Amino acid sequence: MLLPRKLLPWRRPTQGAQTLADRLLRSSSSLPDSDDDPPFTRIPNRPPRAPSNPPPHKPKAPAGKIRPDEPAHSDLPFDFRYSYSETDPAWRPIGFREPTRFSPFGPGRLDRPWDGTAAARIGEGSSGAERSREEVLGEPLSEKEVAELVERYRHSDCSRQINLGKGGVTHNMIDDIHNHWKRAEAVRIKCLGVPTLDMDNICFHLEDKTGGKIIYRNINILILYRGRNYDPKQRPAVPLMLWKPLAPIYPRLVQNVAEGLTFEETKELRNRGLQSPPLTKLTRNGVYVNVVDKVREAFKTVEVVRLDCCHVGTSDCKKIGVKLRDLVPCIPILFKDEQIILWRGKINQEHPVPVQCTSRPQ
C-alpha cells in the first residue's frame, strides 16, 4: 500500500541570508558605469600618434641584360662547337632544324659568328698556343709523381670527377675541367656511351682543347693532369653555351642499294644479317671499347655482322654505325628494330666505304 507523499512546507530564507543579499545589491548599484565589466580593463584615452615619415625610396636593381654591352672574346685557337669528339668539320649538312641566326651562346654575347654548326674563330692561328701549352705543362712528371696522382684520383669515390656521356667532349666540359683544376692537380673522367668506341679520339680532343695531359688510361677511365705551371688566374676564357643547339640534317646513312651491289644482292645480305646470331649485345650508355676489334675479327670469317642494340635508341644506333663505318671500316646496310647490320664490303675493294656515304646520319 502506497503512502501519500508528505508535502514539504515552503522554505523561506532566513534573516541572515536576506540581509547579505540586500547588502550585495546596494554595493553593486553604487559602482560606476565604467567598471560594470570587471574582467576587462578600461583602455585609457591617448592622444593620436603623429604620422611617421615614410622610408626612403630605394631604386630597384636593374634586371639582368640578355644582350651585354660588349660581346665576350676568347683567344682559344679553335672553332667553338657543341661537341668536338662527335662532330667532324668535313661533314656538310644539307639543312638545319633551327635558324642559323640563333647562336647557342646567346644574342650578342660572343664575337664569333654562328653558322649553324660552329662559331669560327676570327683571325689566323699562331704557334703561341703550342708554346704556352708546353710552358704550362713544364717538366715531365716522374714515375713516382704519376703513381701518387693516379692513386689519388683513380678511385670511384673521387670528388674530382666528370662524366663524359654520348655528347662526347662538349664545349661546356672545357669550363668544368678548368673549374676542377682550380683546387686539384688532376681530374678523373669517366667515359660512357657511343664515344667509348674511339677512346683515342677522346684523349686527343681533351688534350688539345684543355691543354692538359692524359697520365692514366684504363678502359673508360682517364686522368687529365693540368701541368706543373698551371695558374687558375690565367686560365683561358671559355664562353658558355646557354642551350644545346639542334643537330643539323645530314644525308642518309644507309642507301637503298649498297655500292657495288644490285638491289637483290643487297636485300639478300640484309636478310642474312637479320637471321644471323648477334655478334654482341650493346646496352644503353655502356662501354664499347672492344666492339671495333670484335667486328674486325668477325669480318675475317663472315661477310655480314649483326649487332643487337636493344634499348640503346635509334639515335645512338646511327651514331654507332657511323663510327664503325670509319673505324673498322665497313658499310652499314640496315638499321631496323634497334639492330645494326654491317657488311664488310668486297674483299678486292681497297676502300669499302663509298665516297657519297661519308657523312653523318640524320
BAKOLKOL-534904 format. One line per field, with one value per residue (C-alpha): residue in one letter; x, y negated, z. Coordinates in steps of 0.02 Angstrom, whole numbers, plus 50000, padded with zeros to 5 digits. Each point is the difference from the previous one (the first is absolute). Layout:
<pts>
r: [a, ...] $
x: [X, ...] $
y: [Y, ...] $
z: [Z, ...] $
</pts>
This chain:
<pts>
r: [m, l, l, p, r, k, l, l, p, w, r, r, p, t, q, g, a, q, t, l, a, d, r, l, l, r, s, s, s, s, l, p, d, s, d, d, d, p, p, f, t, r, i, p, n, r, p, p, r, a, p, s, n, p, p, p, h, k, p, k, a, p, a, g, k, i, r, p, d, e, p, a, h, s, d, l, p, f, d, f, r, y, s, y, s, e, t, d, p, a, w, r, p, i, g, f, r, e, p, t, r, f, s, p, f, g, p, g, r, l, d, r, p, w, d, g, t, a, a, a, r, i, g, e, g, s, s, g, a, e, r, s, r, e, e, v, l, g, e, p, l, s, e, k, e, v, a, e, l, v, e, r, y, r, h, s, d, c, s, r, q, i, n, l, g, k, g, g, v, t, h, n, m, i, d, d, i, h, n, h, w, k, r, a, e, a, v, r, i, k, c, l, g, v, p, t, l, d, m, d, n, i, c, f, h, l, e, d, k, t, g, g, k, i, i, y, r, n, i, n, i, l, i, l, y, r, g, r, n, y, d, p, k, q, r, p, a, v, p, l, m, l, w, k, p, l, a, p, i, y, p, r, l, v, q, n, v, a, e, g, l, t, f, e, e, t, k, e, l, r, n, r, g, l, q, s, p, p, l, t, k, l, t, r, n, g, v, y, v, n, v, v, d, k, v, r, e, a, f, k, t, v, e, v, v, r, l, d, c, c, h, v, g, t, s, d, c, k, k, i, g, v, k, l, r, d, l, v, p, c, i, p, i, l, f, k, d, e, q, i, i, l, w, r, g, k, i, n, q, e, h, p, v, p, v, q, c, t, s, r, p, q] $
x: [50000, 50074, 50002, 49964, 50148, 50018, 50003, 50148, 49965, 50075, 50171, 50011, 50172, 50072, 50033, 50189, 49987, 49878, 50114, 50152, 49903, 49940, 50179, 50068, 49865, 50036, 50189, 49978, 49885, 50127, 50140, 50033, 49946, 50180, 50034, 49845, 50108, 50136, 50087, 50055, 50105, 49960, 50112, 50062, 49972, 50164, 50037, 50011, 50172, 50089, 50018, 50171, 50112, 49996, 50161, 50115, 49966, 50130, 50031, 49964, 50147, 50005, 49949, 50133, 50040, 49977, 50115, 50159, 50082, 50147, 50009, 50118, 50168, 50102, 50176, 49977, 50074, 49857, 49821, 49867, 49883, 49875, 50099, 50179, 50022, 49831, 50001, 50116, 50025, 50001, 49817, 49892, 49818, 49862, 49883, 49971, 49861, 50010, 50051, 50188, 49982, 49959, 50169, 50003, 50115, 49860, 49962, 50151, 50097, 50143, 50106, 50003, 49862, 49896, 49971, 49885, 50136, 50147, 50059, 50155, 50147, 50048, 50176, 50140, 50065, 50179, 50121, 49992, 49867, 50113, 50146, 49888, 49935, 50178, 50039, 49846, 50039, 50179, 50120, 49931, 49940, 50107, 49933, 49980, 49899, 49890, 49968, 49950, 49878, 49926, 49975, 49914, 49880, 49967, 49875, 49813, 49969, 50108, 49914, 50091, 49906, 49914, 49883, 50020, 49841, 49935, 50036, 50186, 50120, 49877, 50040, 49938, 50102, 50157, 49942, 49956, 50176, 50079, 49885, 50063, 50179, 49982, 50013, 50069, 50150, 49903, 49823, 49925, 49895, 49880, 49948, 49838, 49895, 50039, 50163, 50086, 50010, 50149, 50092, 50150, 49889, 49939, 50178, 50056, 49861, 50018, 50184, 49979, 49854, 50053, 50189, 50019, 50077, 49929, 50106, 49887, 49886, 49912, 49856, 49879, 50085, 50116, 50100, 50039, 50146, 50002, 50189, 50134, 49988, 49810, 49931, 49811, 50006, 50068, 49878, 49928, 49830, 49870, 49830, 49862, 49864, 49830, 49909, 50034, 49979, 49891, 50098, 50006, 49927, 50127, 49982, 49934, 50120, 49930, 49970, 49862, 50130, 50175, 50145, 50055, 49846, 49830, 49836, 49975, 50175, 49976, 49834, 50077, 50141, 49875, 49895, 50154, 50057, 49831, 50000, 50179, 50039, 50053, 50185, 49975, 49863, 50022, 49916, 49949, 50144, 50114, 50186, 50035, 50190, 50019, 49862, 50112, 50123, 49858, 49926, 50170, 50032, 49827, 50023, 50144, 49878, 49828, 49937, 49856, 49995, 49850, 50010, 49857, 49969, 49839, 49952, 50145, 49892, 49985, 50110, 50141, 49987, 50035, 50145, 50073, 49981, 50091, 50147, 50014, 49992, 50154, 50097, 49980, 49969, 49837, 49833, 49839, 49861, 49853, 49934, 49841, 49921, 50159, 50103, 50155, 50049, 50178, 50076, 50188, 49998, 50082, 50165, 50090, 49934, 50136, 49879, 49834, 49920, 49920, 50045, 49821, 49961, 50138, 49879, 49919, 49828, 49843] $
y: [50000, 49834, 49860, 49824, 49885, 49877, 49826, 49904, 49825, 49852, 49962, 49814, 49916, 49967, 49828, 50008, 50050, 49860, 49873, 50059, 49991, 49822, 49946, 50071, 49915, 49831, 50017, 50047, 49854, 49878, 50050, 49880, 50045, 50016, 50147, 50100, 50132, 50048, 50134, 49864, 49848, 49832, 49936, 49826, 49861, 49956, 49861, 50053, 50051, 49882, 50070, 50080, 49952, 50127, 50099, 49929, 50067, 50126, 50011, 50172, 50100, 50009, 50166, 50110, 49956, 50133, 49908, 49939, 49834, 50086, 50179, 50121, 50036, 50159, 50033, 50189, 50053, 50110, 49986, 50016, 50149, 50087, 50163, 50014, 50189, 50047, 49877, 49977, 49837, 50103, 50047, 49884, 49986, 49986, 49902, 49930, 50028, 49822, 49832, 49977, 49823, 50073, 50024, 50121, 49876, 49872, 49845, 49886, 50093, 50063, 49913, 50156, 50026, 50159, 50094, 50137, 50124, 49899, 49829, 49972, 49910, 49828, 49975, 50120, 50123, 49992, 50119, 49900, 50115, 50151, 49914, 49943, 50177, 50065, 49865, 50044, 50185, 49969, 50143, 50176, 50087, 50136, 50175, 49972, 49840, 50085, 50146, 49881, 49904, 50161, 50073, 49839, 49979, 50172, 50063, 49991, 49896, 49858, 49831, 49927, 50098, 49952, 50119, 50003, 50062, 50021, 49817, 50035, 49857, 49855, 49814, 49969, 50148, 49898, 49872, 50138, 50071, 49831, 49976, 50164, 49950, 49850, 50113, 50163, 50049, 50126, 50051, 50173, 50024, 50147, 50036, 50089, 50026, 49980, 49899, 50151, 50082, 49886, 49959, 49934, 49864, 49951, 49989, 49894, 49872, 49991, 49960, 49885, 49896, 49986, 49999, 50139, 50172, 50175, 50088, 50152, 50100, 50160, 50060, 49851, 49909, 49853, 49884, 49829, 49906, 49809, 49970, 49942, 49815, 49987, 49838, 49991, 49810, 50013, 50131, 49971, 49919, 50130, 49924, 50119, 50067, 49955, 50145, 50151, 49958, 50114, 50123, 49954, 50112, 50111, 50116, 50174, 50122, 50159, 50002, 50103, 50095, 50028, 49942, 50135, 50111, 50020, 49979, 50189, 50026, 49861, 50074, 50172, 49931, 49911, 50157, 50103, 49874, 49999, 50190, 50014, 50006, 49833, 49972, 49905, 49912, 49817, 49917, 49819, 49888, 50150, 50018, 50045, 50002, 50175, 49992, 49942, 50143, 50126, 49942, 50004, 50175, 50059, 49932, 50121, 50145, 49928, 49871, 49926, 49958, 49959, 49895, 50010, 49822, 50033, 49853, 49896, 49883, 49959, 49846, 50091, 50146, 49883, 49921, 50172, 50045, 49842, 50032, 50183, 49951, 49889, 50104, 50179, 49951, 50075, 49954, 49989, 50073, 50006, 49922, 50088, 50033, 49940, 50126, 49947, 50100, 49970, 50060, 50015, 49952, 50087, 50083, 49926, 49827, 49897, 49870, 50085, 49840, 49907, 49819, 49938, 50080, 49913, 49892, 49998, 50081, 49900] $
z: [50000, 49941, 50125, 49938, 49985, 50138, 49930, 50066, 50056, 49902, 50065, 50026, 50004, 50169, 50071, 49972, 49818, 49963, 50079, 49897, 49836, 50036, 50039, 49835, 49896, 50081, 49971, 49814, 49967, 50073, 49873, 49854, 49824, 49937, 50117, 49959, 49913, 50124, 49892, 49876, 50036, 49929, 49861, 50046, 49874, 49913, 49879, 49817, 49937, 49885, 49822, 49978, 49856, 49856, 49970, 49868, 49826, 49944, 49813, 49929, 49940, 49810, 49927, 49924, 49822, 49868, 49882, 50087, 49960, 49916, 49931, 50084, 49922, 50011, 49938, 49986, 49832, 49938, 49940, 50133, 49978, 50111, 49990, 49942, 50003, 49922, 49854, 49853, 49905, 49839, 50024, 49898, 50053, 49871, 50115, 50173, 50126, 50068, 49926, 49996, 50068, 50172, 50082, 50150, 50087, 50009, 49898, 49989, 50135, 49891, 49869, 49890, 49870, 50012, 49836, 50067, 50047, 50068, 50052, 49895, 50077, 49937, 49934, 49957, 50127, 50062, 50082, 50163, 50069, 49979, 50088, 50142, 50022, 50016, 50126, 50104, 50000, 50053, 50029, 49978, 50156, 50076, 50022, 50186, 49974, 49872, 50117, 50142, 49889, 49930, 50173, 50057, 49854, 49924, 50129, 49970, 50157, 49935, 50017, 49849, 49867, 49838, 49909, 49811, 49916, 49823, 49963, 50010, 50035, 50005, 50004, 50177, 50062, 49968, 50127, 50125, 49987, 50034, 50150, 50073, 49964, 50116, 50153, 49932, 49896, 49896, 49961, 49976, 49843, 49984, 49820, 49954, 49845, 49816, 50020, 50081, 49829, 49964, 50160, 49903, 49929, 50174, 50068, 49853, 50019, 50189, 49986, 49851, 50067, 50184, 49986, 50129, 49986, 50022, 50131, 50028, 49886, 50049, 49890, 50018, 50145, 49965, 50112, 49925, 50077, 49995, 49998, 50119, 49960, 49987, 50073, 50026, 49987, 49823, 49939, 49826, 49982, 49949, 49954, 50052, 49887, 50070, 49915, 49894, 49814, 49896, 49894, 49815, 49865, 49911, 49850, 50025, 50077, 49920, 49813, 49921, 49899, 50068, 49894, 49878, 50026, 49920, 50091, 50014, 50069, 50127, 50054, 50019, 50109, 50111, 50024, 50035, 50130, 50089, 50010, 50062, 50187, 50076, 50017, 50163, 50097, 50039, 50148, 50021, 50059, 50007, 49967, 49818, 50005, 49924, 49870, 49857, 50027, 50010, 49835, 49913, 50063, 49946, 49823, 49976, 49994, 49958, 49877, 50100, 50187, 50109, 50158, 50125, 50063, 50095, 50114, 49932, 49898, 49815, 50011, 50088, 49878, 49854, 50092, 50034, 49816, 49945, 50116, 49951, 49816, 50021, 50127, 49937, 49854, 49938, 49919, 50102, 49894, 50122, 50162, 50054, 50169, 50087, 49902, 49901, 49847, 49938, 49837, 49984, 49816, 49856, 50042, 49850, 50042, 50083, 50069, 50037, 50061, 49853, 49977, 49993, 50169, 50099, 50096, 50168, 50022, 50017] $
</pts>
